[in-house]
Amino acid sequence: MNIKNYIRNNGRWLLVAALGVAVFCYFWIKLPFLIAAREQLQLFLWNSDYLMERLMIPGGFAQYLGEMIVQFFLNPLHGAIWYGVLFVVIQLLTFGAMGKPQKQLGFLLSMIPSFVLTYLWTQIHFPMTLTVAVLLALAFANVVRVLSYRFQIAISVILMIVGFWLIGPAILLAITPIVYIRKHLVSVVGLVLLLVASIIMSARIAPYPLSQIARGVDYYWDSEKLGDYEEMELDMQFRRNNVQPNMLGNDDQANLMLKSIPSAFMMSEVAMRAGMVNVAQRAAFEAMEAIPNYNKSSRALCRLVETNMITGQTEVALKYIAILEQTTFYGGWARKMKQMVDNPQLLHNHQFYHRLKKYYENGEDVFFY
């Protein structure tokens, strides 16, 4: 096949694929620390209680799926792949929801959601919940598009009520075919009013203010504790042991490092390597409790397992281990720690933990304040 003809006939999709690869490269090369920072802000568990806890709030199903994706961000390479794939999939779903327009303008418009979300992915304040909500809403829109007009309205009515509770206000994108293809203004206004009513009624049921439900319960985190890019990058380097820690000089410096989540994690790493187990525990706990949506952190729980194991709080360590055993990527580590708790001789033979235990039992941790 002639290459020029192939490019001419498939130029649009080659462009989308190239942009998807560009998004992957950008996050993998330029922003790997941002991917790692997202993963450390959550704890995803494979159990029914965790799922039901999410389904009890508006948009909770989108949050659940978003957190399921973000657990793979433990490896920044995997996170970058997810971003590249999501860019392409969302563009294809948008193109389908618009009726697969053949005009160049329509094709360019179908790329807007992907570009907007790519920008939001670079902001730590926007979790994956919004991305999943948009993706699901566009998937519903593709279903609505192939139905007759009567069924389009019937399904859209259900989506404005049930769909809103599952994925949040982004469900409004599900009526894209009615807006873009049919251009039926009366139906659109009625569906928007129904969505507004669903938001108001949800505010009476869910323990969240109306303003937060209207913008999406977990679409955006309004918190200054998330830290800046420099802190996230340095924190990732600590995790990869690419930075040699300095001893904590004074109380003011330690308190300053607790003012954001990445710096608190850095402080935990520094203190742990310096033999200050109590301050490492405090910093990890403070970092976890500062997460904006009140989630827990797998990484913080790992540190709490270590510190409680060293300080002899075995029951607490076992509680955290039981939680981590229900995760995908921390379960194996948790089972190894459980063996160490059950068999103290393994702890005694461990070069790093045994040394810290000796420091803890024979010294005074003056940095625990």
Contacts in CASP RR format, 6 or more apart in sequence:
PFRMAT RR
TARGET T0000
AUTHOR 0000-0000-0000
METHOD contacts of the structure
MODEL  1
MNIKNYIRNNGRWLLVAALGVAVFCYFWIKLPFLIAAREQLQLFLWNSDY
LMERLMIPGGFAQYLGEMIVQFFLNPLHGAIWYGVLFVVIQLLTFGAMGK
PQKQLGFLLSMIPSFVLTYLWTQIHFPMTLTVAVLLALAFANVVRVLSYR
FQIAISVILMIVGFWLIGPAILLAITPIVYIRKHLVSVVGLVLLLVASII
MSARIAPYPLSQIARGVDYYWDSEKLGDYEEMELDMQFRRNNVQPNMLGN
DDQANLMLKSIPSAFMMSEVAMRAGMVNVAQRAAFEAMEAIPNYNKSSRA
LCRLVETNMITGQTEVALKYIAILEQTTFYGGWARKMKQMVDNPQLLHNH
QFYHRLKKYYENGEDVFFY
7 14 0 8 1.000
12 107 0 8 1.000
16 88 0 8 1.000
16 91 0 8 1.000
16 92 0 8 1.000
16 111 0 8 1.000
17 88 0 8 1.000
19 87 0 8 1.000
19 88 0 8 1.000
19 111 0 8 1.000
19 114 0 8 1.000
20 84 0 8 1.000
20 85 0 8 1.000
20 87 0 8 1.000
20 88 0 8 1.000
21 84 0 8 1.000
23 83 0 8 1.000
23 84 0 8 1.000
23 87 0 8 1.000
23 118 0 8 1.000
24 80 0 8 1.000
24 81 0 8 1.000
24 83 0 8 1.000
24 84 0 8 1.000
25 80 0 8 1.000
27 34 0 8 1.000
27 35 0 8 1.000
27 76 0 8 1.000
27 79 0 8 1.000
27 80 0 8 1.000
27 83 0 8 1.000
27 84 0 8 1.000
27 121 0 8 1.000
28 76 0 8 1.000
28 77 0 8 1.000
28 79 0 8 1.000
28 80 0 8 1.000
31 122 0 8 1.000
32 76 0 8 1.000
32 80 0 8 1.000
32 236 0 8 1.000
33 76 0 8 1.000
33 229 0 8 1.000
33 232 0 8 1.000
33 233 0 8 1.000
33 235 0 8 1.000
33 236 0 8 1.000
34 122 0 8 1.000
34 124 0 8 1.000
34 229 0 8 1.000
34 232 0 8 1.000
35 73 0 8 1.000
35 76 0 8 1.000
35 79 0 8 1.000
35 80 0 8 1.000
36 73 0 8 1.000
36 74 0 8 1.000
36 76 0 8 1.000
36 232 0 8 1.000
36 235 0 8 1.000
36 236 0 8 1.000
36 239 0 8 1.000
37 124 0 8 1.000
37 226 0 8 1.000
37 232 0 8 1.000
37 235 0 8 1.000
37 236 0 8 1.000
37 261 0 8 1.000
37 262 0 8 1.000
38 70 0 8 1.000
38 73 0 8 1.000
38 124 0 8 1.000
38 127 0 8 1.000
38 128 0 8 1.000
39 70 0 8 1.000
39 71 0 8 1.000
39 73 0 8 1.000
39 74 0 8 1.000
39 298 0 8 1.000
39 299 0 8 1.000
40 261 0 8 1.000
40 265 0 8 1.000
40 297 0 8 1.000
40 298 0 8 1.000
40 299 0 8 1.000
40 300 0 8 1.000
41 127 0 8 1.000
41 261 0 8 1.000
41 291 0 8 1.000
41 295 0 8 1.000
41 297 0 8 1.000
42 67 0 8 1.000
42 70 0 8 1.000
42 71 0 8 1.000
42 291 0 8 1.000
42 295 0 8 1.000
42 296 0 8 1.000
42 297 0 8 1.000
42 298 0 8 1.000
43 295 0 8 1.000
43 296 0 8 1.000
43 297 0 8 1.000
43 298 0 8 1.000
43 301 0 8 1.000
43 323 0 8 1.000
43 327 0 8 1.000
44 50 0 8 1.000
44 67 0 8 1.000
44 68 0 8 1.000
44 70 0 8 1.000
44 71 0 8 1.000
44 298 0 8 1.000
44 327 0 8 1.000
44 328 0 8 1.000
45 323 0 8 1.000
45 326 0 8 1.000
45 327 0 8 1.000
46 326 0 8 1.000
46 327 0 8 1.000
46 328 0 8 1.000
47 326 0 8 1.000
50 64 0 8 1.000
51 64 0 8 1.000
54 60 0 8 1.000
54 61 0 8 1.000
54 63 0 8 1.000
54 64 0 8 1.000
54 67 0 8 1.000
55 61 0 8 1.000
55 64 0 8 1.000
55 166 0 8 1.000
56 206 0 8 1.000
57 63 0 8 1.000
57 206 0 8 1.000
57 208 0 8 1.000
57 217 0 8 1.000
57 218 0 8 1.000
58 164 0 8 1.000
58 165 0 8 1.000
58 168 0 8 1.000
58 199 0 8 1.000
58 202 0 8 1.000
58 206 0 8 1.000
58 208 0 8 1.000
58 213 0 8 1.000
58 216 0 8 1.000
58 217 0 8 1.000
59 129 0 8 1.000
59 133 0 8 1.000
59 164 0 8 1.000
59 165 0 8 1.000
59 166 0 8 1.000
59 167 0 8 1.000
59 168 0 8 1.000
59 216 0 8 1.000
59 217 0 8 1.000
59 218 0 8 1.000
60 129 0 8 1.000
60 166 0 8 1.000
60 167 0 8 1.000
60 168 0 8 1.000
60 217 0 8 1.000
60 218 0 8 1.000
61 166 0 8 1.000
61 167 0 8 1.000
62 129 0 8 1.000
62 130 0 8 1.000
62 132 0 8 1.000
62 133 0 8 1.000
62 136 0 8 1.000
62 166 0 8 1.000
62 167 0 8 1.000
62 168 0 8 1.000
62 170 0 8 1.000
62 218 0 8 1.000
63 127 0 8 1.000
63 129 0 8 1.000
63 132 0 8 1.000
63 217 0 8 1.000
63 218 0 8 1.000
65 132 0 8 1.000
65 136 0 8 1.000
66 127 0 8 1.000
66 128 0 8 1.000
66 129 0 8 1.000
66 131 0 8 1.000
66 132 0 8 1.000
67 128 0 8 1.000
67 295 0 8 1.000
69 82 0 8 1.000
69 128 0 8 1.000
69 132 0 8 1.000
70 127 0 8 1.000
70 128 0 8 1.000
71 298 0 8 1.000
71 327 0 8 1.000
71 328 0 8 1.000
71 329 0 8 1.000
72 78 0 8 1.000
72 79 0 8 1.000
72 82 0 8 1.000
73 79 0 8 1.000
73 82 0 8 1.000
74 329 0 8 1.000
83 118 0 8 1.000
83 121 0 8 1.000
86 117 0 8 1.000
86 131 0 8 1.000
86 135 0 8 1.000
87 114 0 8 1.000
87 117 0 8 1.000
87 118 0 8 1.000
88 114 0 8 1.000
89 135 0 8 1.000
90 113 0 8 1.000
90 114 0 8 1.000
90 117 0 8 1.000
90 131 0 8 1.000
90 134 0 8 1.000
90 135 0 8 1.000
90 138 0 8 1.000
91 110 0 8 1.000
91 111 0 8 1.000
91 113 0 8 1.000
91 114 0 8 1.000
93 135 0 8 1.000
93 138 0 8 1.000
93 139 0 8 1.000
93 141 0 8 1.000
93 142 0 8 1.000
94 110 0 8 1.000
94 111 0 8 1.000
94 112 0 8 1.000
94 113 0 8 1.000
94 114 0 8 1.000
94 138 0 8 1.000
94 176 0 8 1.000
95 101 0 8 1.000
95 107 0 8 1.000
95 110 0 8 1.000
96 110 0 8 1.000
96 141 0 8 1.000
96 142 0 8 1.000
96 145 0 8 1.000
97 138 0 8 1.000
97 141 0 8 1.000
97 142 0 8 1.000
97 145 0 8 1.000
97 173 0 8 1.000
97 176 0 8 1.000
97 177 0 8 1.000
97 180 0 8 1.000
98 106 0 8 1.000
98 109 0 8 1.000
98 110 0 8 1.000
98 176 0 8 1.000
98 177 0 8 1.000
98 180 0 8 1.000
98 181 0 8 1.000
99 145 0 8 1.000
99 177 0 8 1.000
99 180 0 8 1.000
99 181 0 8 1.000
101 107 0 8 1.000
101 109 0 8 1.000
101 110 0 8 1.000
113 134 0 8 1.000
113 138 0 8 1.000
117 130 0 8 1.000
117 131 0 8 1.000
117 134 0 8 1.000
120 126 0 8 1.000
120 130 0 8 1.000
120 131 0 8 1.000
121 131 0 8 1.000
124 221 0 8 1.000
124 226 0 8 1.000
124 227 0 8 1.000
124 232 0 8 1.000
125 220 0 8 1.000
125 221 0 8 1.000
125 222 0 8 1.000
125 223 0 8 1.000
125 226 0 8 1.000
126 219 0 8 1.000
126 220 0 8 1.000
126 221 0 8 1.000
127 218 0 8 1.000
127 219 0 8 1.000
127 220 0 8 1.000
127 221 0 8 1.000
127 293 0 8 1.000
129 216 0 8 1.000
129 218 0 8 1.000
129 219 0 8 1.000
130 170 0 8 1.000
130 216 0 8 1.000
130 219 0 8 1.000
130 220 0 8 1.000
132 167 0 8 1.000
133 167 0 8 1.000
133 168 0 8 1.000
133 170 0 8 1.000
133 171 0 8 1.000
133 219 0 8 1.000
134 170 0 8 1.000
134 173 0 8 1.000
136 166 0 8 1.000
136 167 0 8 1.000
136 170 0 8 1.000
137 167 0 8 1.000
137 170 0 8 1.000
137 171 0 8 1.000
137 172 0 8 1.000
137 173 0 8 1.000
137 174 0 8 1.000
138 173 0 8 1.000
138 174 0 8 1.000
138 176 0 8 1.000
140 155 0 8 1.000
140 159 0 8 1.000
140 163 0 8 1.000
140 171 0 8 1.000
140 174 0 8 1.000
141 173 0 8 1.000
141 174 0 8 1.000
141 175 0 8 1.000
141 176 0 8 1.000
141 177 0 8 1.000
143 155 0 8 1.000
144 152 0 8 1.000
144 155 0 8 1.000
144 156 0 8 1.000
144 159 0 8 1.000
144 174 0 8 1.000
144 175 0 8 1.000
144 176 0 8 1.000
144 177 0 8 1.000
144 178 0 8 1.000
145 152 0 8 1.000
145 176 0 8 1.000
145 177 0 8 1.000
145 181 0 8 1.000
147 155 0 8 1.000
149 182 0 8 1.000
149 184 0 8 1.000
152 177 0 8 1.000
152 178 0 8 1.000
152 182 0 8 1.000
153 178 0 8 1.000
153 187 0 8 1.000
153 191 0 8 1.000
156 174 0 8 1.000
156 175 0 8 1.000
156 178 0 8 1.000
156 187 0 8 1.000
156 191 0 8 1.000
157 191 0 8 1.000
157 194 0 8 1.000
159 171 0 8 1.000
159 174 0 8 1.000
159 175 0 8 1.000
160 171 0 8 1.000
160 191 0 8 1.000
160 194 0 8 1.000
160 195 0 8 1.000
160 198 0 8 1.000
161 194 0 8 1.000
161 198 0 8 1.000
163 171 0 8 1.000
163 174 0 8 1.000
164 171 0 8 1.000
164 195 0 8 1.000
164 198 0 8 1.000
164 199 0 8 1.000
164 202 0 8 1.000
165 198 0 8 1.000
165 202 0 8 1.000
168 216 0 8 1.000
168 217 0 8 1.000
168 219 0 8 1.000
169 195 0 8 1.000
169 199 0 8 1.000
169 214 0 8 1.000
169 215 0 8 1.000
169 216 0 8 1.000
169 219 0 8 1.000
170 219 0 8 1.000
171 195 0 8 1.000
172 192 0 8 1.000
172 195 0 8 1.000
175 188 0 8 1.000
175 191 0 8 1.000
178 184 0 8 1.000
178 187 0 8 1.000
178 188 0 8 1.000
178 191 0 8 1.000
179 188 0 8 1.000
199 210 0 8 1.000
199 213 0 8 1.000
199 214 0 8 1.000
200 210 0 8 1.000
202 213 0 8 1.000
203 209 0 8 1.000
203 210 0 8 1.000
203 213 0 8 1.000
206 213 0 8 1.000
206 217 0 8 1.000
208 217 0 8 1.000
218 293 0 8 1.000
221 292 0 8 1.000
221 293 0 8 1.000
222 292 0 8 1.000
223 290 0 8 1.000
223 292 0 8 1.000
224 260 0 8 1.000
225 259 0 8 1.000
225 260 0 8 1.000
225 261 0 8 1.000
225 290 0 8 1.000
225 292 0 8 1.000
226 260 0 8 1.000
226 261 0 8 1.000
226 262 0 8 1.000
226 292 0 8 1.000
227 260 0 8 1.000
227 261 0 8 1.000
227 262 0 8 1.000
227 263 0 8 1.000
228 260 0 8 1.000
231 260 0 8 1.000
231 262 0 8 1.000
231 263 0 8 1.000
231 266 0 8 1.000
232 262 0 8 1.000
234 243 0 8 1.000
234 262 0 8 1.000
234 266 0 8 1.000
235 262 0 8 1.000
235 263 0 8 1.000
235 265 0 8 1.000
235 266 0 8 1.000
235 269 0 8 1.000
237 243 0 8 1.000
238 245 0 8 1.000
238 265 0 8 1.000
238 266 0 8 1.000
238 269 0 8 1.000
238 270 0 8 1.000
239 269 0 8 1.000
245 269 0 8 1.000
245 270 0 8 1.000
245 273 0 8 1.000
245 274 0 8 1.000
246 270 0 8 1.000
247 270 0 8 1.000
247 274 0 8 1.000
248 254 0 8 1.000
248 267 0 8 1.000
248 270 0 8 1.000
248 271 0 8 1.000
248 274 0 8 1.000
248 276 0 8 1.000
248 279 0 8 1.000
248 367 0 8 1.000
251 367 0 8 1.000
251 369 0 8 1.000
254 267 0 8 1.000
254 279 0 8 1.000
254 367 0 8 1.000
254 369 0 8 1.000
256 263 0 8 1.000
257 263 0 8 1.000
257 264 0 8 1.000
257 266 0 8 1.000
257 267 0 8 1.000
257 283 0 8 1.000
258 264 0 8 1.000
258 267 0 8 1.000
258 283 0 8 1.000
258 286 0 8 1.000
260 290 0 8 1.000
261 287 0 8 1.000
261 290 0 8 1.000
261 291 0 8 1.000
264 283 0 8 1.000
264 284 0 8 1.000
264 286 0 8 1.000
264 287 0 8 1.000
264 290 0 8 1.000
265 283 0 8 1.000
265 284 0 8 1.000
265 287 0 8 1.000
265 299 0 8 1.000
265 300 0 8 1.000
267 279 0 8 1.000
267 280 0 8 1.000
267 283 0 8 1.000
268 279 0 8 1.000
268 280 0 8 1.000
268 281 0 8 1.000
268 283 0 8 1.000
268 284 0 8 1.000
268 287 0 8 1.000
268 303 0 8 1.000
269 280 0 8 1.000
271 277 0 8 1.000
271 279 0 8 1.000
271 280 0 8 1.000
271 283 0 8 1.000
271 367 0 8 1.000
272 280 0 8 1.000
272 303 0 8 1.000
272 306 0 8 1.000
272 307 0 8 1.000
272 356 0 8 1.000
275 355 0 8 1.000
275 356 0 8 1.000
275 359 0 8 1.000
275 360 0 8 1.000
276 365 0 8 1.000
276 367 0 8 1.000
276 368 0 8 1.000
277 307 0 8 1.000
277 310 0 8 1.000
277 311 0 8 1.000
277 356 0 8 1.000
277 359 0 8 1.000
277 360 0 8 1.000
277 365 0 8 1.000
278 307 0 8 1.000
278 311 0 8 1.000
278 360 0 8 1.000
278 365 0 8 1.000
278 367 0 8 1.000
278 368 0 8 1.000
279 365 0 8 1.000
279 367 0 8 1.000
279 368 0 8 1.000
280 303 0 8 1.000
280 307 0 8 1.000
281 303 0 8 1.000
281 304 0 8 1.000
281 307 0 8 1.000
281 308 0 8 1.000
281 311 0 8 1.000
282 368 0 8 1.000
284 299 0 8 1.000
284 300 0 8 1.000
284 303 0 8 1.000
284 304 0 8 1.000
284 307 0 8 1.000
285 300 0 8 1.000
285 304 0 8 1.000
287 297 0 8 1.000
287 300 0 8 1.000
288 296 0 8 1.000
288 297 0 8 1.000
288 300 0 8 1.000
288 301 0 8 1.000
291 297 0 8 1.000
296 323 0 8 1.000
298 324 0 8 1.000
298 327 0 8 1.000
298 329 0 8 1.000
298 330 0 8 1.000
301 320 0 8 1.000
301 323 0 8 1.000
301 324 0 8 1.000
301 330 0 8 1.000
302 324 0 8 1.000
302 330 0 8 1.000
302 333 0 8 1.000
304 316 0 8 1.000
304 317 0 8 1.000
304 320 0 8 1.000
305 317 0 8 1.000
305 320 0 8 1.000
305 321 0 8 1.000
305 324 0 8 1.000
305 334 0 8 1.000
305 337 0 8 1.000
306 337 0 8 1.000
306 353 0 8 1.000
308 314 0 8 1.000
308 316 0 8 1.000
308 317 0 8 1.000
308 320 0 8 1.000
309 317 0 8 1.000
309 337 0 8 1.000
309 340 0 8 1.000
309 341 0 8 1.000
309 347 0 8 1.000
309 353 0 8 1.000
310 353 0 8 1.000
310 356 0 8 1.000
310 357 0 8 1.000
310 360 0 8 1.000
311 360 0 8 1.000
314 341 0 8 1.000
317 337 0 8 1.000
317 341 0 8 1.000
318 338 0 8 1.000
318 341 0 8 1.000
321 334 0 8 1.000
321 335 0 8 1.000
321 337 0 8 1.000
321 338 0 8 1.000
321 341 0 8 1.000
324 330 0 8 1.000
324 331 0 8 1.000
324 333 0 8 1.000
324 334 0 8 1.000
325 331 0 8 1.000
325 332 0 8 1.000
325 334 0 8 1.000
325 335 0 8 1.000
325 338 0 8 1.000
327 334 0 8 1.000
339 346 0 8 1.000
340 346 0 8 1.000
340 347 0 8 1.000
340 350 0 8 1.000
340 353 0 8 1.000
341 347 0 8 1.000
347 353 0 8 1.000
347 354 0 8 1.000
347 357 0 8 1.000
348 354 0 8 1.000
END
